[in-house]
Amino acid sequence: MLYAEHTAAEKLKDAMHLEATPEVSIGGFPFVTQVLGKHLGSVTVTVPDVAADRVSLAKVSATADDIRLSGDLPTSLKGAFAGKVRGEVLLSFDDLNRELGASQVTFSGTGRDRVLARGTLPVAGHDVRVRADARITRDGARGIRTEIGGIRLSLGDLATFRPGTGPTDGLHLTEKSAKALREQTAKVKALFGVREITRRLGVPPSAVGAALRSDEKLHEVTGTPRFRPRPHADQPRRRGSRPPRAPA
């Protein structure tokens, strides 16, 4: 049987123009009885380092079951028919990172069915740290199901984001950002405490009181047009708009 496996491996290497000799394993026992009966239980062929267009496959493995042989055996073999063939293709993470991932994101494996993605992507002038876990399982005879979880986006020292509705999900400011926001809010409230300033800004007393009691109301007031930068003098005003009045 070893001779038959070696001979088959050499013929496959020549026929497929392979760099490395494949591994051939003939299943079932005894081998001679199977050949004389023109039937093999299974044959597995494993080929390492297969070039496939832009990528290289780390390993290709195919197993044929219920093989019927034809010819004047054992001296002459004309052909074979396999009742079922199944195969596996292994793509290395080095190739996956090169072909599918951005240069800043890398993929790695953990276990037989999990893939981890880690890296940094430039978004709107900020470096966003990305983290996600994917679980890959078979779905039926030919389908593949991918479940992605553990997603986390970190926007520098500003905020983190997790999709979902749980207590730890959503957008969360970092302690540094939250502190800066509290300081800015405190400054605006201090300005709103000076009646002359709010009067000149045109903020009604009722709105001032609501803004001092609620940060949400404060945001609504400071987001109104009177708090936004004025357009340049050369920019045309909208139809119906009035020129700004001088303060009283």
LOMIZA-756556 format. One record per residue (C-alpha): residue number from 1; residue in one letter; x, y, z. Coordinates in pm, 1 decimal, m for minus. Layout:
{num->NUM	residu->A	x->X	y->Y	z->Z} .
...
//
This chain:
{num->1	residu->M	x->0.0	y->0.0	z->0.0} .
{num->2	residu->L	x->288.8	y->239.2	z->75.0} .
{num->3	residu->Y	x->418.5	y->186.1	z->m277.1} .
{num->4	residu->A	x->75.5	y->262.9	z->m422.8} .
{num->5	residu->E	x->42.3	y->578.8	z->m214.0} .
{num->6	residu->H	x->391.0	y->697.8	z->m312.8} .
{num->7	residu->T	x->327.5	y->629.0	z->m682.1} .
{num->8	residu->A	x->m5.6	y->811.3	z->m672.6} .
{num->9	residu->A	x->154.8	y->1109.7	z->m498.7} .
{num->10	residu->E	x->429.3	y->1139.8	z->m761.7} .
{num->11	residu->K	x->178.1	y->1118.2	z->m1048.0} .
{num->12	residu->L	x->m37.9	y->1390.1	z->m888.4} .
{num->13	residu->K	x->264.8	y->1614.6	z->m843.5} .
{num->14	residu->D	x->358.1	y->1583.8	z->m1211.2} .
{num->15	residu->A	x->1.1	y->1615.1	z->m1340.5} .
{num->16	residu->M	x->m79.9	y->1924.1	z->m1131.3} .
{num->17	residu->H	x->266.6	y->2084.6	z->m1162.6} .
{num->18	residu->L	x->300.8	y->2111.0	z->m785.5} .
{num->19	residu->E	x->606.8	y->2243.8	z->m606.0} .
{num->20	residu->A	x->566.8	y->2000.5	z->m315.8} .
{num->21	residu->T	x->476.3	y->1633.5	z->m326.1} .
{num->22	residu->P	x->121.4	y->1573.8	z->m200.5} .
{num->23	residu->E	x->36.3	y->1323.7	z->68.9} .
{num->24	residu->V	x->m184.8	y->1032.1	z->m37.6} .
{num->25	residu->S	x->m354.6	y->806.8	z->214.6} .
{num->26	residu->I	x->m559.0	y->503.3	z->108.6} .
{num->27	residu->G	x->m816.3	y->397.5	z->365.5} .
{num->28	residu->G	x->m960.8	y->53.5	z->424.7} .
{num->29	residu->F	x->m800.0	y->m284.2	z->484.1} .
{num->30	residu->P	x->m667.8	y->m501.5	z->335.0} .
{num->31	residu->F	x->m545.6	y->m297.6	z->38.2} .
{num->32	residu->V	x->m485.0	y->m590.2	z->m201.0} .
{num->33	residu->T	x->m831.3	y->m729.5	z->m144.4} .
{num->34	residu->Q	x->m982.5	y->m387.6	z->m216.2} .
{num->35	residu->V	x->m789.1	y->m354.9	z->m542.7} .
{num->36	residu->L	x->m883.4	y->m701.9	z->m662.7} .
{num->37	residu->G	x->m1244.9	y->m622.6	z->m577.6} .
{num->38	residu->K	x->m1214.2	y->m296.8	z->m774.0} .
{num->39	residu->H	x->m1336.5	y->m94.6	z->m477.9} .
{num->40	residu->L	x->m1157.7	y->138.2	z->m233.8} .
{num->41	residu->G	x->m1319.6	y->264.0	z->84.2} .
{num->42	residu->S	x->m1155.3	y->606.6	z->75.9} .
{num->43	residu->V	x->m856.5	y->798.8	z->m56.1} .
{num->44	residu->T	x->m735.7	y->1125.7	z->98.3} .
{num->45	residu->V	x->m505.3	y->1365.2	z->m85.7} .
{num->46	residu->T	x->m342.0	y->1657.4	z->97.5} .
{num->47	residu->V	x->m152.4	y->1922.4	z->m97.5} .
{num->48	residu->P	x->49.9	y->2191.2	z->88.6} .
{num->49	residu->D	x->120.3	y->2544.4	z->m34.7} .
{num->50	residu->V	x->m107.1	y->2567.7	z->m337.9} .
{num->51	residu->A	x->m88.5	y->2888.6	z->m541.6} .
{num->52	residu->A	x->m439.8	y->3019.4	z->m616.6} .
{num->53	residu->D	x->m425.6	y->3338.5	z->m819.3} .
{num->54	residu->R	x->m339.0	y->3624.3	z->m578.1} .
{num->55	residu->V	x->m328.8	y->3413.0	z->m262.8} .
{num->56	residu->S	x->m158.5	y->3091.9	z->m163.4} .
{num->57	residu->L	x->m350.8	y->2821.6	z->17.6} .
{num->58	residu->A	x->m167.4	y->2676.2	z->313.7} .
{num->59	residu->K	x->m328.4	y->2336.5	z->258.3} .
{num->60	residu->V	x->m585.6	y->2172.4	z->32.7} .
{num->61	residu->S	x->m726.1	y->1839.1	z->141.9} .
{num->62	residu->A	x->m974.0	y->1620.8	z->m50.6} .
{num->63	residu->T	x->m1122.0	y->1285.8	z->47.7} .
{num->64	residu->A	x->m1300.2	y->1055.3	z->m197.6} .
{num->65	residu->D	x->m1526.2	y->780.4	z->m58.6} .
{num->66	residu->D	x->m1674.2	y->466.8	z->m214.9} .
{num->67	residu->I	x->m1433.4	y->454.5	z->m511.9} .
{num->68	residu->R	x->m1506.0	y->212.5	z->m797.3} .
{num->69	residu->L	x->m1203.0	y->112.4	z->m1006.9} .
{num->70	residu->S	x->m1207.4	y->10.5	z->m1372.8} .
{num->71	residu->G	x->m942.9	y->m174.1	z->m1573.6} .
{num->72	residu->D	x->m752.7	y->m503.4	z->m1575.2} .
{num->73	residu->L	x->m643.5	y->m488.1	z->m1214.5} .
{num->74	residu->P	x->m396.7	y->m507.5	z->m1058.4} .
{num->75	residu->T	x->m176.6	y->m454.1	z->m1367.8} .
{num->76	residu->S	x->m380.1	y->m189.9	z->m1549.8} .
{num->77	residu->L	x->m599.0	y->90.3	z->m1413.9} .
{num->78	residu->K	x->m814.0	y->278.9	z->m1665.1} .
{num->79	residu->G	x->m1016.6	y->500.3	z->m1435.5} .
{num->80	residu->A	x->m1206.4	y->544.5	z->m1111.2} .
{num->81	residu->F	x->m1545.0	y->674.9	z->m999.5} .
{num->82	residu->A	x->m1597.8	y->822.7	z->m651.8} .
{num->83	residu->G	x->m1936.9	y->808.4	z->m487.8} .
{num->84	residu->K	x->m1867.5	y->1116.4	z->m275.3} .
{num->85	residu->V	x->m1590.5	y->1375.0	z->m251.7} .
{num->86	residu->R	x->m1541.6	y->1627.4	z->27.0} .
{num->87	residu->G	x->m1263.9	y->1877.6	z->73.1} .
{num->88	residu->E	x->m1114.0	y->2140.8	z->297.8} .
{num->89	residu->V	x->m911.8	y->2450.6	z->215.2} .
{num->90	residu->L	x->m688.9	y->2619.7	z->472.3} .
{num->91	residu->L	x->m603.4	y->2985.4	z->416.7} .
{num->92	residu->S	x->m326.3	y->3114.7	z->638.9} .
{num->93	residu->F	x->m386.8	y->3427.6	z->845.2} .
{num->94	residu->D	x->m85.9	y->3591.4	z->679.6} .
{num->95	residu->D	x->m262.4	y->3568.5	z->343.3} .
{num->96	residu->L	x->m593.6	y->3671.2	z->497.3} .
{num->97	residu->N	x->m437.0	y->3981.9	z->648.8} .
{num->98	residu->R	x->m272.7	y->4073.4	z->320.6} .
{num->99	residu->E	x->m577.0	y->4024.7	z->98.2} .
{num->100	residu->L	x->m878.3	y->4107.2	z->315.9} .
{num->101	residu->G	x->m757.4	y->4334.7	z->591.4} .
{num->102	residu->A	x->m644.2	y->4692.3	z->583.4} .
{num->103	residu->S	x->m280.1	y->4741.6	z->664.5} .
{num->104	residu->Q	x->m374.5	y->4852.6	z->1016.6} .
{num->105	residu->V	x->m611.0	y->4559.8	z->1093.8} .
{num->106	residu->T	x->m491.8	y->4205.6	z->1153.8} .
{num->107	residu->F	x->m678.6	y->3877.9	z->1184.5} .
{num->108	residu->S	x->m583.5	y->3588.7	z->1408.5} .
{num->109	residu->G	x->m737.5	y->3259.2	z->1509.5} .
{num->110	residu->T	x->m845.1	y->3125.6	z->1844.7} .
{num->111	residu->G	x->m980.7	y->2773.6	z->1836.0} .
{num->112	residu->R	x->m1126.4	y->2595.4	z->1535.1} .
{num->113	residu->D	x->m1413.9	y->2831.1	z->1461.2} .
{num->114	residu->R	x->m1322.3	y->3177.3	z->1590.6} .
{num->115	residu->V	x->m1143.2	y->3468.8	z->1426.1} .
{num->116	residu->L	x->m1025.6	y->3782.6	z->1604.2} .
{num->117	residu->A	x->m988.1	y->4120.4	z->1432.8} .
{num->118	residu->R	x->m773.4	y->4387.5	z->1594.4} .
{num->119	residu->G	x->m627.7	y->4709.8	z->1463.8} .
{num->120	residu->T	x->m648.2	y->5084.1	z->1410.9} .
{num->121	residu->L	x->m821.3	y->5274.1	z->1130.6} .
{num->122	residu->P	x->m797.1	y->5646.9	z->1050.8} .
{num->123	residu->V	x->m1145.8	y->5804.6	z->1057.5} .
{num->124	residu->A	x->m1207.2	y->6179.1	z->1019.1} .
{num->125	residu->G	x->m861.7	y->6266.2	z->1143.4} .
{num->126	residu->H	x->m878.4	y->6034.7	z->1443.9} .
{num->127	residu->D	x->m735.3	y->5688.5	z->1501.6} .
{num->128	residu->V	x->m1017.3	y->5447.7	z->1581.8} .
{num->129	residu->R	x->m917.0	y->5124.6	z->1752.7} .
{num->130	residu->V	x->m1124.6	y->4833.1	z->1626.2} .
{num->131	residu->R	x->m1190.6	y->4503.2	z->1799.1} .
{num->132	residu->A	x->m1431.0	y->4227.9	z->1695.2} .
{num->133	residu->D	x->m1475.1	y->3852.4	z->1733.0} .
{num->134	residu->A	x->m1629.7	y->3628.4	z->1467.5} .
{num->135	residu->R	x->m1755.2	y->3272.0	z->1502.6} .
{num->136	residu->I	x->m1776.9	y->3071.1	z->1180.4} .
{num->137	residu->T	x->m1996.4	y->2760.0	z->1160.0} .
{num->138	residu->R	x->m2142.3	y->2542.7	z->887.4} .
{num->139	residu->D	x->m2500.3	y->2608.0	z->779.8} .
{num->140	residu->G	x->m2636.3	y->2303.8	z->602.7} .
{num->141	residu->A	x->m2440.1	y->2110.8	z->342.8} .
{num->142	residu->R	x->m2284.5	y->2408.2	z->161.6} .
{num->143	residu->G	x->m2353.4	y->2721.5	z->364.6} .
{num->144	residu->I	x->m2139.2	y->2910.3	z->612.6} .
{num->145	residu->R	x->m2276.3	y->3114.7	z->900.8} .
{num->146	residu->T	x->m2078.0	y->3396.6	z->1057.9} .
{num->147	residu->E	x->m2168.9	y->3548.5	z->1393.9} .
{num->148	residu->I	x->m1985.3	y->3868.6	z->1485.3} .
{num->149	residu->G	x->m1973.3	y->3985.6	z->1845.0} .
{num->150	residu->G	x->m1753.3	y->4162.2	z->2093.1} .
{num->151	residu->I	x->m1740.1	y->4470.1	z->1870.3} .
{num->152	residu->R	x->m1570.9	y->4766.7	z->2033.7} .
{num->153	residu->L	x->m1463.1	y->5095.5	z->1876.5} .
{num->154	residu->S	x->m1232.4	y->5324.5	z->2071.5} .
{num->155	residu->L	x->m1197.8	y->5682.1	z->1947.0} .
{num->156	residu->G	x->m869.6	y->5780.3	z->2104.2} .
{num->157	residu->D	x->m922.3	y->5926.5	z->2450.7} .
{num->158	residu->L	x->m1264.1	y->6067.2	z->2355.5} .
{num->159	residu->A	x->m1514.9	y->5781.1	z->2368.4} .
{num->160	residu->T	x->m1584.8	y->5411.6	z->2317.4} .
{num->161	residu->F	x->m1875.2	y->5248.1	z->2136.4} .
{num->162	residu->R	x->m2032.7	y->4902.7	z->2163.0} .
{num->163	residu->P	x->m2342.9	y->4812.8	z->1958.4} .
{num->164	residu->G	x->m2638.8	y->4693.7	z->2162.3} .
{num->165	residu->T	x->m2884.8	y->4805.6	z->2426.5} .
{num->166	residu->G	x->m2720.2	y->4671.3	z->2741.9} .
{num->167	residu->P	x->m2587.2	y->4884.6	z->3028.0} .
{num->168	residu->T	x->m2231.1	y->4866.4	z->2893.4} .
{num->169	residu->D	x->m2336.0	y->4916.3	z->2529.1} .
{num->170	residu->G	x->m2374.0	y->5236.9	z->2331.7} .
{num->171	residu->L	x->m2150.3	y->5543.2	z->2326.8} .
{num->172	residu->H	x->m1954.1	y->5614.5	z->2644.5} .
{num->173	residu->L	x->m1728.0	y->5912.5	z->2699.7} .
{num->174	residu->T	x->m1389.3	y->5852.4	z->2850.4} .
{num->175	residu->E	x->m1318.3	y->6007.8	z->3188.9} .
{num->176	residu->K	x->m1108.0	y->6276.7	z->3020.7} .
{num->177	residu->S	x->m1386.4	y->6372.2	z->2777.8} .
{num->178	residu->A	x->m1651.7	y->6364.7	z->3049.4} .
{num->179	residu->K	x->m1439.5	y->6592.6	z->3268.7} .
{num->180	residu->A	x->m1385.9	y->6839.9	z->2982.8} .
{num->181	residu->L	x->m1759.1	y->6840.9	z->2908.3} .
{num->182	residu->R	x->m1843.2	y->6905.6	z->3273.4} .
{num->183	residu->E	x->m1596.8	y->7194.7	z->3282.8} .
{num->184	residu->Q	x->m1742.2	y->7352.8	z->2967.5} .
{num->185	residu->T	x->m2095.4	y->7309.8	z->3098.6} .
{num->186	residu->A	x->m1998.1	y->7475.6	z->3424.8} .
{num->187	residu->K	x->m1849.9	y->7772.9	z->3236.2} .
{num->188	residu->V	x->m2163.4	y->7821.0	z->3025.7} .
{num->189	residu->K	x->m2386.1	y->7802.4	z->3333.6} .
{num->190	residu->A	x->m2168.1	y->8063.3	z->3502.7} .
{num->191	residu->L	x->m2220.4	y->8296.8	z->3204.9} .
{num->192	residu->F	x->m2593.3	y->8231.1	z->3212.0} .
{num->193	residu->G	x->m2594.1	y->8339.2	z->3574.8} .
{num->194	residu->V	x->m2508.2	y->8695.3	z->3464.5} .
{num->195	residu->R	x->m2839.4	y->8855.6	z->3363.0} .
{num->196	residu->E	x->m2679.5	y->9128.5	z->3151.3} .
{num->197	residu->I	x->m2504.3	y->8867.7	z->2932.2} .
{num->198	residu->T	x->m2819.4	y->8664.0	z->2867.2} .
{num->199	residu->R	x->m3014.9	y->8984.7	z->2798.8} .
{num->200	residu->R	x->m2766.2	y->9096.5	z->2535.6} .
{num->201	residu->L	x->m2769.8	y->8746.2	z->2385.1} .
{num->202	residu->G	x->m3146.9	y->8765.0	z->2362.6} .
{num->203	residu->V	x->m3216.7	y->8458.6	z->2578.4} .
{num->204	residu->P	x->m3555.6	y->8483.7	z->2755.0} .
{num->205	residu->P	x->m3547.8	y->8458.9	z->3136.9} .
{num->206	residu->S	x->m3765.7	y->8144.3	z->3124.4} .
{num->207	residu->A	x->m3512.0	y->7971.7	z->2895.7} .
{num->208	residu->V	x->m3226.0	y->8079.8	z->3120.8} .
{num->209	residu->G	x->m3392.9	y->7927.2	z->3424.3} .
{num->210	residu->A	x->m3461.1	y->7599.5	z->3242.6} .
{num->211	residu->A	x->m3102.2	y->7582.5	z->3112.8} .
{num->212	residu->L	x->m2958.2	y->7633.1	z->3460.3} .
{num->213	residu->R	x->m3172.7	y->7349.5	z->3595.2} .
{num->214	residu->S	x->m3120.1	y->7098.9	z->3310.9} .
{num->215	residu->D	x->m2811.6	y->7016.5	z->3101.7} .
{num->216	residu->E	x->m3042.9	y->6896.7	z->2824.2} .
{num->217	residu->K	x->m3219.5	y->7234.1	z->2813.6} .
{num->218	residu->L	x->m2881.5	y->7404.5	z->2825.2} .
{num->219	residu->H	x->m2775.9	y->7211.8	z->2514.9} .
{num->220	residu->E	x->m3098.7	y->7310.2	z->2339.7} .
{num->221	residu->V	x->m3041.7	y->7677.7	z->2414.2} .
{num->222	residu->T	x->m2673.2	y->7682.3	z->2317.2} .
{num->223	residu->G	x->m2756.5	y->7495.9	z->1996.6} .
{num->224	residu->T	x->m2990.7	y->7769.5	z->1870.9} .
{num->225	residu->P	x->m2877.2	y->7997.2	z->1583.9} .
{num->226	residu->R	x->m2788.1	y->8288.4	z->1816.1} .
{num->227	residu->F	x->m2501.1	y->8079.4	z->1955.3} .
{num->228	residu->R	x->m2363.7	y->7971.1	z->1621.2} .
{num->229	residu->P	x->m2089.4	y->8158.4	z->1432.3} .
{num->230	residu->R	x->m2226.7	y->8447.2	z->1228.6} .
{num->231	residu->P	x->m2187.2	y->8421.3	z->849.8} .
{num->232	residu->H	x->m1916.0	y->8625.2	z->683.7} .
{num->233	residu->A	x->m2015.1	y->8971.2	z->566.2} .
{num->234	residu->D	x->m1964.1	y->8868.2	z->201.8} .
{num->235	residu->Q	x->m2196.4	y->8567.7	z->232.5} .
{num->236	residu->P	x->m2553.0	y->8629.8	z->107.3} .
{num->237	residu->R	x->m2829.1	y->8624.3	z->369.0} .
{num->238	residu->R	x->m3127.7	y->8397.0	z->331.3} .
{num->239	residu->R	x->m3441.8	y->8548.4	z->184.6} .
{num->240	residu->G	x->m3649.3	y->8713.8	z->454.9} .
{num->241	residu->S	x->m3359.2	y->8740.5	z->701.0} .
{num->242	residu->R	x->m3282.5	y->9070.6	z->870.5} .
{num->243	residu->P	x->m2941.2	y->9225.4	z->928.7} .
{num->244	residu->P	x->m2815.8	y->9195.3	z->1287.6} .
{num->245	residu->R	x->m2910.6	y->9484.1	z->1513.1} .
{num->246	residu->A	x->m2658.5	y->9672.7	z->1718.2} .
{num->247	residu->P	x->m2681.7	y->9598.4	z->2089.2} .
{num->248	residu->A	x->m2888.6	y->9847.4	z->2287.7} .
//
